[in-house]
Amino acid sequence: MSNSGLFKCLPDKLKVNKGKGVMKKLNVRNYVLVHGAWHGGWVWRQVADVLRAMGHTVTTPTLTGLGERKHLASQRPDLLMHVEDVVANIHLEGLSNIVLVGWSYGGMVISGVLEKIQEDVASMIYLDAFMPEKGQAVIDCVEPAAAGAFQGFIDQEKDIPPIIPLEVFGVDDPTVREFVNPRLVPQPFRTFVQPSTALAERPSGIPHTYIRCSGFPEPSLDAFLASAQGDSKFDARVMNTSHLAMLTDPRGLSEILANAE
């Protein structure tokens, strides 16, 4: 299904008015928005529309085996393939001076992308995301209970179904849940066990932002926020919304993305 088709399915209360009242920003930028596990590029639709209405360029690549590319799960996607998905998207679009945004699992992906095309990246934004050190996998970053649940599928070499209810992520709006749930697909299990190729040190010349969504109580993400707060390369923010901030507060998130360094 195309992005336009997905947007037609979006309930009116979840749509963002692209005309009157849209924020203005003179500094035009190139945004690459990377989704998280179980989702697809469709999750960014509202935020992408707001940023484009401000004059920015936005791409929202869907990672192999997910979203409308779920039919490619047989290609045995792993973290490195997802990194290459984003790098290929950037090269195809001819982008440079990029604001690279990774949400949740997408933080694993953008960390690998930075290692490959550092010269094209102007800013890094982690949205309630994993922020791995070199050699860490998702399974190393999550809390023990989640790691145990994921490991059961990994041991059987089975892709991981969306086993965490949206309510746990802080999504209490039934309209959002009704929109998201039918679009979730299993996460390729190799993506959770392959070590990150993140740089050993974050480049001092590239601004970093970490955004924590307080509506999702998750100690591992709190630890990433604390790390960002103690690092002079980072601007650390907290949003009072769910883990799916792009759907539960798209306008607030768009403002932060547009004004981040």
Secondary structure, DSSP 8 states (H G I E B T S, - for coil): --HHHHHHHS-GGG---SSTT----SS--EEEEE--TT--GGGGHHHHHHHHHTT-EEE----TTSGGGGGGGGG---HHHHHHHHHHHHHHHT--SEEEEEETTHHHHHHHHHHH-GGGEEEEEEES-----TT--HHHHS-HHHHHHHHHHHHTT--B---S-TTTTT---HHHHHHHGGG---B-GGGGTS-----SS--TTS-EEEEEETTS--HHHHHHHHHHHT-TTEEEEEESS-S-HHHHSHHHHHHHHHH--
